[in-house]
Amino acid sequence: MENIIILGSQGKVGLHLKNYLKKDYKLFLDEFIDIENLLTLDFLNKNKIKCIINCIGSTNNEQLFFSSNFLLPSSISEKLKEIDLNLKQKLIFIHISSIGVTAPYMKYNFREISIKPFQKDKIKYNFYEFSKSCAEYNIRNNLKISKNINT
């Protein structure tokens, strides 16, 4: 039986994921253990954690967008980056994000970009999309050269 950490285990996605995985895996949940303790090198190595699934996020409370959608995932990936080389086993980090971005400058957006250098244009993000895309950018950059962590 593999050991998995689920972050955001009390949210909509986290609850469904927890119920789906609980019969086949040993789960460690932020419902019962503080996130800081779940992400320590000692805890990860001692419990032979194979996977961390991050479901933390806010979709409808604009006051939480910065902290839950950007700051927390960014700090999680930064923490994992710091301990990467000291992990005793390979680890998979899954960040679940329902981004739905209009993202005019994203890699896989095939719409033509109209550039008007002498006219100020707003980037067409809402605050939710902006917080999610910034977090994904940080996660990718923090973990892109990891030796023991796959994303």
C-alpha positions as CSV (number, residue, x, y, z in Angstrom):
1,M,0.0,0.0,0.0
2,E,1.4,3.3,-1.0
3,N,1.3,6.4,1.2
4,I,-0.2,9.6,-0.1
5,I,-0.6,13.1,1.4
6,I,-3.7,15.0,0.4
7,L,-3.6,18.8,1.0
8,G,-7.0,20.5,0.8
9,S,-8.7,17.3,1.9
10,Q,-11.8,19.1,3.2
11,G,-12.5,21.0,0.0
12,K,-14.8,19.9,-2.9
13,V,-12.1,18.1,-4.9
14,G,-10.1,16.9,-1.9
15,L,-13.1,15.2,-0.3
16,H,-13.9,13.3,-3.5
17,L,-10.3,12.4,-3.9
18,K,-10.0,11.2,-0.3
19,N,-13.1,9.0,-0.6
20,Y,-11.9,7.6,-3.9
21,L,-8.4,6.7,-2.7
22,K,-8.9,5.7,0.9
23,K,-9.6,2.0,0.3
24,D,-6.4,1.5,-1.8
25,Y,-3.9,3.8,-0.2
26,K,-2.8,5.0,3.2
27,L,-3.7,8.7,3.3
28,F,-2.2,11.4,5.4
29,L,-4.5,14.4,5.5
30,D,-4.2,18.1,6.4
31,E,-7.5,17.6,8.2
32,F,-5.6,15.8,11.0
33,I,-1.9,16.8,10.6
34,D,-0.6,20.4,10.1
35,I,0.7,21.1,6.6
36,E,4.1,22.2,8.0
37,N,4.5,18.8,9.7
38,L,3.3,16.9,6.6
39,L,6.0,18.5,4.5
40,T,9.0,17.9,6.7
41,L,11.8,15.8,5.3
42,D,11.6,13.6,8.4
43,F,7.8,13.0,7.9
44,L,8.2,12.3,4.2
45,N,11.1,9.8,4.7
46,K,9.7,8.1,7.8
47,N,6.3,7.5,6.2
48,K,7.7,6.6,2.8
49,I,5.4,9.1,1.1
50,K,5.1,8.4,-2.6
51,C,2.8,11.2,-3.6
52,I,1.6,14.6,-2.5
53,I,-1.7,15.9,-4.0
54,N,-2.4,19.5,-3.6
55,C,-6.2,20.4,-3.9
56,I,-6.0,23.6,-1.9
57,G,-7.6,26.5,-3.7
58,S,-10.4,29.0,-3.5
59,T,-12.7,29.6,-6.5
60,N,-15.3,32.0,-5.1
61,N,-13.8,34.0,-2.3
62,E,-11.7,36.8,-3.8
63,Q,-10.2,37.5,-0.4
64,L,-8.5,34.0,-0.4
65,F,-7.2,34.0,-4.0
66,F,-3.8,35.3,-3.1
67,S,-3.1,33.1,-0.1
68,S,-4.8,29.8,-1.1
69,N,-4.3,29.9,-4.9
70,F,-0.9,31.5,-5.1
71,L,1.0,31.9,-1.9
72,L,0.4,28.4,-0.4
73,P,1.1,26.3,-3.6
74,S,4.2,28.5,-4.2
75,S,5.5,27.9,-0.7
76,I,4.8,24.2,-0.9
77,S,6.8,23.9,-4.1
78,E,9.6,26.0,-2.5
79,K,9.7,23.7,0.5
80,L,9.8,20.6,-1.7
81,K,12.7,22.2,-3.7
82,E,14.7,22.6,-0.5
83,I,14.4,19.0,0.6
84,D,14.5,17.4,-2.9
85,L,18.1,16.1,-2.7
86,N,17.6,14.6,0.8
87,L,14.5,12.5,0.0
88,K,15.1,8.8,0.4
89,Q,12.6,7.9,-2.3
90,K,11.1,9.4,-5.5
91,L,8.1,11.6,-4.9
92,I,5.3,12.7,-7.2
93,F,3.8,16.1,-6.6
94,I,0.4,16.7,-8.2
95,H,-1.1,20.2,-8.1
96,I,-4.7,20.1,-9.1
97,S,-5.8,23.4,-10.6
98,S,-9.0,24.4,-12.3
99,I,-7.5,27.3,-14.1
100,G,-9.7,28.0,-17.1
101,V,-7.6,30.9,-18.1
102,T,-8.2,33.2,-21.1
103,A,-4.4,33.7,-20.8
104,P,-3.4,35.6,-23.9
105,Y,0.3,34.9,-23.4
106,M,0.2,31.2,-22.3
107,K,2.2,28.7,-24.4
108,Y,-0.8,26.6,-25.7
109,N,-3.1,29.5,-26.5
110,F,-3.4,29.6,-30.3
111,R,-5.3,32.8,-30.6
112,E,-3.6,35.6,-32.4
113,I,-2.2,38.2,-30.1
114,S,-2.8,41.8,-31.1
115,I,0.2,43.9,-30.0
116,K,-0.3,47.7,-29.9
117,P,2.9,49.1,-28.4
118,F,1.6,52.6,-28.0
119,Q,-1.7,51.7,-26.4
120,K,-2.1,50.4,-22.9
121,D,-4.1,47.1,-22.8
122,K,-5.2,45.2,-19.7
123,I,-4.2,41.5,-19.6
124,K,-7.4,39.6,-19.7
125,Y,-7.2,37.8,-16.5
126,N,-9.6,37.9,-13.6
127,F,-8.1,37.7,-10.1
128,Y,-8.8,33.9,-9.8
129,E,-7.1,33.1,-13.1
130,F,-4.2,35.4,-12.3
131,S,-3.6,33.8,-8.8
132,K,-3.7,30.3,-10.3
133,S,-1.5,31.0,-13.2
134,C,1.1,32.7,-11.0
135,A,1.2,29.7,-8.7
136,E,1.6,27.3,-11.6
137,Y,4.5,29.4,-12.9
138,N,6.2,29.3,-9.5
139,I,5.6,25.5,-9.1
140,R,7.1,24.8,-12.5
141,N,10.1,27.0,-11.8
142,N,10.7,25.7,-8.3
143,L,10.6,22.0,-9.3
144,K,11.9,22.0,-12.8
145,I,15.3,20.6,-11.9
146,S,14.3,18.4,-9.1
147,K,16.1,15.1,-8.9
148,N,13.6,13.2,-6.7
149,I,10.3,15.0,-7.3
150,N,8.2,14.6,-10.4
151,T,5.3,17.0,-11.1
